[in-house]
Amino acid sequence: MTRIFETDVIIAGGGIAGVCSAYYLARRGARVSLFERGAVGAQASGVNFGGLRTNGRAEPELPLSLRARSQWQKIEALVGDGCETEITGHVEICDRQDHMAAVEQWAVMAKQHGVGTQMLTGAEVARRFPWIGTKMLGGCFVAADGAANPRLVTPVFAIAARRLGADIVEYDAVRTAHHDGACFQIETASGTKARAPILINAAGAWGARLAAQFSEVFPLDVMAPQMVVSEPFPRMVTSTVDYPVNGRFFYARQIGRGNLLFGRGPGRADLDTGRAKYVPQNLFDASRIAVDVLPFLRGRNFIRSWAGIEGKSPELAAIPWHEPCDRRFDPCLRLFRTRLPARTRYR
């Protein structure tokens, strides 16, 4: 008879939402078991832009984004590694009156939440960011925003969570889950069985499939954020820049090694295989926009492109698509608790 081991919390999914949940729960003394279908941080959490922004966030996200920013400011003390975090600021630039008006309205709202917004005129954008080649009406700058290396963040948090006693298992997906009337029970691909009063669904793009096992319908679409990186060159892009083009945002930043990282269009994702592919046409379109916005890129080599798999909730489809950033708010993250009524509902 297969032994079912008992724990306090089971987490399905080893992206940044799941791994950080494990870290903070373990800090509070909880026994945590996390199961990830591949390597931790291998999907959206590891292949995204890496932005740590409050600039442009929807109002419901801002309190959580600000709290997250306070954690990023002490990241090395938390996990023993800086994760290449840089606070360089984030500027959203505008060349249309309607966009400028929307950004001005957002800045007023954001200030009420404590975001340090700075509205800039076109002349101020040109003076402070001379590497932006397109003439702008103005923009909004948040100096306390920045970026980190997404390839480091989730694995580093996983190591820190393990040091605190969390059990993090890679390459072992949660296959089945149910509630036995008192606790949640799961079985993984390897046959491991676990039981806990709390189950956190942090499976990202696969989260709706896990939720369906509890008769919960969560309309989740899938997308594949696509990135491009240039050859390295002397540091000149001093801030992350966002710029809307035909309903999608172009975004770019230069990392410490000199490479410029930018994105704009999505790739293609396949949940069944767990693979994402970049779309060449979107790469070419993003590259043309990059050269238009940042003319100094003309003649430089773009050396690599990639895509990852990310879940997209219906409310995200209603707003212009931004880079996934650090995904402080995962629309797929749900907490199941045993004290809920017999028909398990999302908290």
NUGUDREN-390363 format. One record per atom (N, C-alpha, C): residue in three letters; z, x, y. Coordinates in pm, whole numbers, plus 50000, padded with zeros to 5 digits. Layout:
N
alaZXY...
//
This chain:
347
met500005008549880met500005000050000met500005008850125thr499075005950218thr498955013950339thr500135011450432arg500755022250478arg501905020950566arg501455017050707ile502145007750766ile501905003950906ile502995010250990phe502615019551077phe503645026151155phe503925018251283glu505175018651326glu505645011051442glu505685020151565thr505315014351678thr505395021651804thr505685011751916asp505875016652037asp506165007652149asp504905002152213val503895010652227val502655006752294val501475012752219ile500455004552194ile499175009252141ile498155008352254ile497385018852271ile496335019052373ile494995020952303ala494055012052330ala492695013352278ala491805018652389gly491365031052377gly490495036952477gly491095049152543gly490335060052543gly490825072752596gly490085077352720gly489695067852805gly489195071652937gly490385073953029ile490105075153160ile491195078253252ile492215067053257ala491785054353243ala492745043253247ala493685043853128gly493145046153008gly493985046752890gly494885058852887val494335070452919val495105082852912val496195083153019cys495885078453139cys496925077953243cys497995067753208ser497605056753144ser498615047153095ser499545054052997ala498965061652905ala499775068952807ala500715078752876tyr500205085852976tyr501005095853047tyr502205089453116tyr501955078953194tyr503045073053272tyr504015065353183leu503525059253076leu504445052552983leu505325062752912ala504715073952869ala505485084452801ala506535090452895arg506195091553023arg507175096553121arg508395087353127arg508195074753099arg509305065153103arg509995063852967gly509595072252873gly510285072552745gly509705063552638ala508565057352662ala507975048552562ala507275056752453arg507305051452332arg506505057152223arg505105051352234val504135060152251val502765055952280val501815061652176ser500895053252127ser499825057852039ser498495053252098leu497645062952130leu496345060052189leu495245063852090phe494245055052077phe493125057551988phe491825056852068glu491025067352054glu489755068452127glu488615070052028arg487525062952051arg486385062851958arg485655076251955gly485725083952061gly485095097152067gly486085107352118ala485625115852210ala486525125252277ala487065118652403val488305121852440val488865115852561val488005119652681gly487745109852767gly486985112352889gly485515114952870ala484955111252752ala483565114752725ala482575104852785gln483025093052821gln482095083152877gln482255082553029ala482435070553083ala482425069053229ala483405078253300ser484575080453238ser485605088453304ser485245103153314gly484295107853233gly483965121953234gly482615125353294val481775115353317val480415118253363val480125111953499asn481165107753568asn480955101053696asn480915110953811phe480885105553932phe480755113554054phe482025121254087gly483165116054046gly484425122954070gly485075119954203gly484555110054275gly485085107054407gly486475100854402leu487295104354499leu488635098654517leu488635092154655arg488135079954661arg487925074054793arg488705061254812thr489125059154936thr489535046054983thr488435040155070asn487605048555128asn486545044155219asn485605034455147gly485455022555204gly484545012755149gly485115004255036arg486355006654997arg486944998854887arg487114984254927ala486934975354830ala487234961354852ala488724959854881glu489084950054963glu490474948655005glu491454947554888pro491174939854780pro492144939054670pro492414952454603glu491484961954615glu491664975054552glu492514984554635leu492594982154765leu493174992254854leu494624995954823pro495524986354797pro496894990554767pro496974999854646leu496204996854541leu496215005354424leu495535018754452ser494465018554533ser493775030954568ser494685040254649leu495445034554740leu496355042654821leu497485048354735arg497975040354643arg499005045454553arg498435056654466ala497205054754418ala496565065254338ala496385078054419arg496015076354546arg495815088154630arg497095096154645ser498215089154651ser499495096354660ser499745104754535gln499255100154421gln499395107754297gln498435119754295trp497225117654344trp496265128754348trp496745139954439gln497485136454542gln497965146654635gln498985156054571lys499545152054458lys500495160754387lys500065162854242ile498745163054219ile498205163354084ile498665175554005glu498705187254069glu499085199353997glu500545198753952ala501395193254036ala502805191853998ala502975181753884leu502095171853878leu502195161653774leu501755166853638val500595173553635val499995176853505val499775191853484gly500155200153581gly500025214553565gly498645219953590asp497755211953649asp496385216553676asp495875208853798gly495205215653888gly494675209054007gly493435201053985cys492775202553867cys491555195053831cys490465196353938glu490455207954009glu489475210754113glu489465199754220thr490645194254248thr490755183854350thr490585189954489glu489735183754569glu489505187954707glu489585175854799ile490325176954906ile490395166355006ile489475170455122thr488245166055114thr487235169855212thr486855158455305gly487365146555279gly486975134955358gly485745128055300his485535115755345his484435107455296his483855099955414val482545101255436val481885094555547val480835084755494glu480895072455541glu479855062655513glu479015061355638ile477715064555626ile476855064855743ile475975052355748cys475605048455871cys474895035955893cys473675038255983asp472545032555943asp471375032956029asp470815019056057arg471625008556023arg471254994656050arg472404987756121gln472064978956213gln473104972056289gln473984963456200asp473394956556100asp474204947856014asp475184955955930his474754967755883his475644976255805his476754981855895met476384985856017met477364991156110met478434980756141ala478014968256159ala478954957556190ala479894955256071ala479344955755950ala480174953755830ala481174964955814val480764977255842val481674988755831val482774987855937glu482434983756057glu483434982156163glu484474971656123gln484004960756064gln484914950256019gln485814955255907trp485234962955815trp486014968455704trp487094978055759ala486744986255856ala487674996255910ala488894989555973val488694978256040val489814970956100val490754965955989met490164960155883met490964955355771met491704966755703ala490994978055679ala491584989255606ala492754995355682lys492664995755814lys493775001155893lys495044993055874gln494914980155852gln496074971655828gln496774975155698his496034981555606his496614986055479his497095000455485gly496905007055599gly497355020755613gly496305031355588val495035027355579val493955037155562val493615043155698gly493545056355704gly493245063155830gly491765063655857thr491195052855906thr489755052155931thr489425057656069gln488275064356079gln487775069156208gln486345064156225met486125055456321met484765050856349met484045061256435leu482815064256396leu482025074656463leu480765068656523thr480375073456640thr479085069856698thr477995078256632gly476745074956660gly475645082856605gly475715097356651ala476075099256779ala476185112956831ala477295120656761glu478405113756732glu479525120256663glu479165123756520val478405115056452val477935118256317val477075130956321ala476145131556417ala475255143156428ala476025155956459arg477075154856541arg477845166756578arg478735171556463arg479415162256395arg480375165956291arg479705169156158phe478535163056135phe477835165056007phe476375168656035pro476125180456090pro474765184156129pro473805185456011trp474335186155890trp473495187055771trp472895173655732ile473335162655794ile472715149655772ile471485148955861gly470325148055801gly469085149255878gly468575136155934thr469005124755881thr468525111955929thr469355107456049lys468695102456154lys469415098056273lys470185085256240met471475084956272met472345073956237met472865066656361leu473185053656342leu473835046056448leu475315049556458gly475885053756345gly477295057156341gly477785057656199gly479095056756183gly479655057256049gly481155055756051cys481745056155933cys483195055355917cys483645067255833phe484645074355883phe485135086355815phe486615084355780val486955087955655val488345087855609val488675102055565ala489475108955643ala489735123155620ala490535125755494ala491375116255450ala492265118555336ala491595116355201asp490345111955200asp489625110155074asp489095123655024gly488685124054899gly488195136554843gly487525134654710ala487685144354621ala487035143854490ala487765153354396ala487545151054266ala488065159854161ala486975161554057asn487195170753965asn486215173153859asn486495163653743pro485625153553722pro485905143653618pro485895149453477arg485255160753458arg485235166953325arg486605172653290leu487425175253391leu488755180853367leu489855170253364val489715160053447val490835151053475val491395144453350thr490565137453273thr491095130053158thr491635139253050pro490935150053011pro491535159152913pro492855165252960val492955168553089val494195174453140val495335164353133phe495055151853170phe496085141453158phe496455139053012ala495475140052921ala495765138352779ala496705149152728ile496475161552768ile497345172652729ile498755170352784ala498825166052910ala500135163552971ala500855152152901ala500105141652861ala500715130452789ala501235134852653arg500495143552587arg500955148752457arg502225156852472arg502305164452581arg503535172152605arg504745162952619leu504495150852667leu505575141152685leu505845133052559gly505075135852453gly505325129252326gly504335118452288ala503345115452372ala502345105352338ala501465110352225asp501115101252135asp500225104352023asp498825100152064ile497945109752086ile496575107052130ile495615111452021val494905101651965val494025103951850val492575101951894glu491775112351879glu490365111551914glu489515108651790tyr488285103951815tyr487315100951709tyr487885091251605asp488575081151653asp489155071151563asp489305058051640ala488225050251643ala488195037951723ala489035026951661val489595018551746val490265006351700val489174996651654arg489204993051525arg488184984151469arg488624969651468thr489854967051427thr490354953351422thr491704952651489ala491974940951547ala493264938751613ala493614924051603his494884921251581his495354907451577his496834907051613his497344894851631his498754893051662his499394885851544asp500514891351494asp501124885751373asp502234875751405gly502334871751532gly503394862551571gly504554869351640ala504674882151617ala505744889851681ala505204902151753cys504204908451693cys503644920751749cys502144920851729phe501514930651794phe500094933151774phe499934943251661gln498894941151580gln498564950451474gln497104954751490ile496864967551471ile495484972651478ile495204981051354glu493924982251324glu493464991551222glu492304999351279thr492315012451259thr491285021051317thr490215024251214ala489185030951260ala488065034551172ala488505043151055ser489545051151073ser490025059850965ser490955052650868gly491275040050900gly492195032550815gly493635032850861thr493905039850971thr495265039951026thr495635025951072lys496865021751041lys497365008751083lys498605010751169ala498655003451280ala499785004751372ala500194991051423arg501454990251463arg502024977551509arg502894980351631ala502744971751734ala503504973851858ala503614960651933pro504654959052013pro504774946852094pro503804946352211ile503214957752247ile502284958352360ile500994965152315leu499884959052353leu498564964952329leu497834965552461ile497394977352500ile496604979052622ile495144980952583asn494314972052634asn492874972952612asn492274980852726ala492054993652704ala491445002552804ala490145008152750ala489414999652675ala488215004152605ala486975004152691gly487125001952821gly485995003052912gly484874993452876ala483674998652863ala482514990252835ala482634982952702trp483474988052613trp483674981752482trp484854971952485gly485494970352599gly486704962352608gly486504947652574ala485334942152609ala485084928052580ala485034925552430arg484554935252354arg484494933652208arg485894933052148leu486804941152200leu488164940652152leu488834927652194ala488594923452317ala489184910952366ala488714899052283ala487464899452237ala486924888352159ala487704886052030gln488374896351979gln489154894751857gln490394886051880phe490714883552008phe491804874552043phe491264861652104ser489974858852077ser489294846952130ser489284846652282glu489334858452342glu489254859552487glu487824863252525val487244855352614val485884857952659val485954864652796phe485574877252799phe485534884652925phe484094888852949pro483424882553046pro481994885453067pro481784899353125leu481524908653038leu481424922653079leu480014927753052asp479374932653154asp478064938653141asp478244953753125val477184960853098val477254975253082val476264981853175met476654992953233met475735000753316met475905015553283ala474995023453332ala475015037753303ala474835045553433pro475925048553504pro475815056553626pro475085069653599gln474155072953685gln473285084653664gln473505094753775met473705107153737met473985117853833met472895128653826val472775135853936val471855147353945val472615158754009val472335170953968val472985182554029val471935192954065ser472125199454179ser471185209554227ser471625223454184glu470765232954207glu471165246854194glu472225249954301pro473035260254281pro474055263454382pro473435269854506phe474085267754620phe473675273954745phe474915274954834pro474875282754941pro476065284455025pro476635271055071arg477945270255079arg478635257755110arg478285253255252met477775240855262met477475235255393met477775220355402val477795213255291val478115198855292val479625197655291thr480185194155404thr481635194955423thr482385182455385ser481685171655350ser482325159055317ser481475151355218thr482095142455143thr481315133055064thr480615123355158val479345120355130val478585111355216val478025099855133asp478125087755187asp477565075555129asp476535069855224tyr475435064555166tyr474365059155249tyr473635048355171pro473625035855218pro472955025155143pro471445025355162val470725024255050val469275023755053val468815012454962asn468235002055021asn467714990854944asn468734984954847gly469944982754896gly470944975954815gly471754984854723arg471414997554712arg472205006754630arg472635018554717phe473785024054683phe474285035154763phe473825048454705phe473305056854795phe473105071054765phe474395078154804tyr474885087154721tyr476135094154750tyr475995108554705ala476625117554780ala476465131854752ala477705139454796arg477965150454727arg479015159754767arg478665173454710gln479165183854774gln478955197554727gln480245202654668ile480155208154547ile481355213054481ile481595227654518gly482755232654480gly483165246054519gly482225257054474arg481545254954360arg480615265154310arg479285264954382gly479095255254473gly477885255054555gly476865244654514asn476985238754395asn476025228654352asn476235215654430leu475155208754459leu475235195454519leu475115185054408leu476065175954405leu476075165054307leu475725152254380phe474745144854329phe474395132254393phe473905122154290gly473905109654332gly473455098954244gly472975087254324arg472255078254257arg471825066154323arg471485055254222gly470605057854128gly470165047354036gly470805048653899pro470875037653823pro471485038253691pro470535043253584gly471125047653473gly470365051053355gly470375039353258arg470215042353129arg470235031953025arg471385034852929ala472075024252889ala473245025752802ala473085017352676asp473615022452566asp473605015452438asp475015015752381leu475685004152380leu477045003752330leu477145006752182asp476155002552105asp476245004251960asp476185018951920thr475345026651987thr475255040951955thr476215049352039gly476705043352149gly477585050952238gly476845061552317arg475545059552336arg474725069452406arg474165063752535ala474025072252634ala473385068552761ala472275078552789lys471205073652852lys470065082152886lys469735080353034tyr469345091353097tyr468925090153236tyr467525084353241val467205077453352val465875071653373val465125080653469pro464045087153426pro463355096753512pro462965091153648gln462465078753654gln462025073353782gln463185072253879asn464355068253829asn465525067553916asn465975081353963leu465785091253877leu466075105153916leu465155109254031phe463845106154017phe462895109854122phe463215102554253asp463555089554241asp463875081954362asp465115087654431ala466145090654352ala467365096354409ala467075109854475ser466215117654414ser465875130854469ser465135129654602arg464225119854610arg463515117854737arg464475113654848ile465395104654814ile466385100354913ile467265112154954ala467645120454857ala468485132154885ala467815141254987val466515143454972val465805152255064val465655145755201asp465495132355203asp465405125255332asp466725126055409val467825123755339val469135123555406val469635137655435leu469345146955343leu469815160755354leu468595170055349pro467875171555459pro466605178855459pro466695193255412phe467865199455422phe467995213455379phe467765214855229leu467735203655155leu467485204255011leu466015206654978arg465155204855075arg463725206455048arg463445220454994gly462765221154881gly462425233854819gly463465238954721arg464625232454714arg465655236654618arg465425229954483asn465975236054380asn465815230754245asn466935221154208phe466555209854149phe467525200754088phe467515203753938ile468635208353887ile468635214953756ile469095206253640arg469755195053669arg470295187453557arg470545172953598ser470375163753502ser470715149753525ser471375144153400trp472245134353417trp472925128253302trp473365114153337ala473785106753236ala474295093153256ala475435090853159gly476275081153190gly477385077353102gly477485062253093ile478305057353004ile478425042852982ile479665037453052glu479465026853129glu480565020853203glu480465005653197gly481614998953191gly481644984453195gly481514979453338lys480874967853354lys480684961953486lys481094947353479ser482104943853555ser482584930053556ser481774921753655pro481804908353643pro480974899853729pro481224902053878glu482504904353917glu482774906154060glu482144918854115leu481934928954028leu481274941154074leu479804938554103ala479194929254028ala477784926154049ala477524919454183ala478584914054244ala478434906654368ala478454915654491ile478754928654474ile478804937854587ile477854949354563pro477374956354668pro476494967854649pro477144978054556trp476344984054472trp476884993154370trp477225006554433his478495010354419his478955023554462his479085032454340glu479315044954366glu479645053954257glu480965049654193pro481145052354065pro482345047653998pro483605054754041cys483445065854112cys484615073354157cys485575076254042asp486845075754074asp487835078953972asp488245066753893arg487665055053926arg487965042553856arg489455039953852arg490115040653968arg491545037553973arg491795023453921phe490825014353944phe490965000853892phe489894998853786asp490284997253663asp489354994953553asp489304979953526pro488134973053551pro488084958653532pro488324954553389cys488314964153299cys488504961153157cys489944962653111leu490804967653200leu492164970653157leu492994957953156arg493534954553041arg494354942653027arg495574946052943leu496664939652974leu497914942052902leu498304929452826phe498464930652693phe498894919452611phe500394920752587arg501114909752601arg502564910052578arg502964898952483thr503944901552400thr504344891852299thr505034879752356arg505534880552478arg506244869052530arg505314858152582leu504014860452576leu503074850252619leu503024838952516pro502484827252553pro502374816252459pro501554820052337ala501544811252237ala500934814152108ala499474818452124arg498724811752211arg497354815952237arg497424827652335thr497144839552284thr497304851652365thr496394851152487arg496984853152602arg496224853052727arg496404866452795tyr495404869652879tyr495554881552960tyr496634879353063arg497364889853084arg498414888953187arg497774888853324
//
